[in-house]
Amino acid sequence: MPPKDVLTPELQAQLKQRKPEILAFLTAQSRPAVDLAAEAVLDPAICPCSTSDAALATSPQQILLTGATGFLGAFLLAELLQQTTATIYCLIRADSEHQAQQKLQQRFADFRIEQPIQSRIVPILADLSRPLLGLTPELFQTLATQIDAIYHNGAWVHHTLPYTQLKATNVLGTQEILRLACEGKPKPLHFISTISVFVATQPGVQVIYEHHPLDPNAVPSGGYAQSKWVAESLVRTAQARGLPVCIYRPGAISGHSQTGVFNHNDFLYKLIQGCIQLGQVPATEITLNLLPVDYVSRAIVYLSQQQNSIGKAFHLVHPQPISSILLFDLLRSRHYNIQSVPYDQWRQSLLDIAQHSPDHPLYSIVPLFSTSHTQSQAERAMSLEFDCQNTNQALIHSPISCPPIDTHLLTTYLNHLIQQNLILASLLPTP
């Protein structure tokens, strides 16, 4: 039986429609420049009336969560239910409350999360891309009165779309969340950002500390990272105006460390599937700095409940990333017929995929690879190292630790792909 296609027919159609855009991205055709510093201006009306009570709300009983039907969001919801006694209000795009409930239940089933107590989950029909989150003014005010804390995880995650297409959901949606946080009683905001808001600006290894400010002269190049850069800038402006804020910057989030369940858009899984299907891997090393989703979700919820967390940023990156060679050697040990080829040759294969095979697993991640081996070497000469002092100190006495990226973890991921019939068990007979 051939492996199931990871891409739904709808997504395949969307990718085919975006073929010119992805090809333009790959051939370095420039998009209209966007002044991100000018974009990062928060509505002056968004300002908390006071901060006296909000900073103490580390045990909220009414929590608002965005992005609950996404990969990380579903696990955040499960952890909030596990680690708190709060009622969780989930903003969900749906046509009815019943459909919203079905979406949540399906995500829990898809990600093999134990079904929670439904009475503690309140779905709210909403849309991050619309004013007031698509809510009526009355409902917006009601939530502003009832909610004790907000976890803003919702975003449109897409690495080939330009900033202009992601702005409504990722930037304006964040502004509306900030409006809700400041309306009535101030509500602590826990904002899920990304380490991708930072870029290297000097030769050698550049250390980024958790309190490091965003540099308007060093903005990321991809549309998604740009939208998160602007969104985090808005959050920091609200923080400067007195809103209690925590910022969490995870790196690349991978599958569950125990079950191997993953996001179908996950870079690692597309890389595994794509390289097996292509029969080639790059001879150049690719650094795998992966974070199992169960670690990320547990850590964020735990960190958010600590008394001294308000006002801090937390980096979530793996302390010991590995080389892709470990992964590729594992694939060969499982008798997958993959050959190491020069980086430029491998990337030419990716360009051919971009031209002719929009349903290929590697199609959507092609823009994440450098245009040449030479450029790849130059980029490695300018790299970032993320300091995690706040995270490490807060977690030191907790039972939460990041699983190592080793053969055991990679085997868990590989076995899940095989069990789900997303790749064949082997392409060569076992000796």
Secondary structure, DSSP 8 states (H G I E B T S, - for coil): -----SS-HHHHHHHHHTHHHHHHHHTT-------HHHH----TT---S--TTGGG-SS-SEEEEE-TTSHHHHHHHHHHHHH---EEEEEE--SSHHHHHHHHHHHHHHTT-----GGGEEEEE--TTSGGGG--HHHHHHHHHH-SEEEE------SSS-HHHHHIIIIIHHHHHHHHHHSSS---EEEE--GGG----SSEEEEE-TT----TTS--SSHHHHHHHHHHHHHHHHHHTT--EEEEEE-EEE--TTT----TT-HHHHHHHHHHHHTEEESS--EE-EEEHHHHHHHHHHHHTSTT-TT-EEEE--SS-EEHHHHHHHHHHTT---EEE-HHHHHHHHHHHHHH-TTSTTGGGGGGS-SSHHHHHHHHHEEEEE--HHHHHHHTTSS------SHHHHHHHHHHHHHTTSS-S-SS---
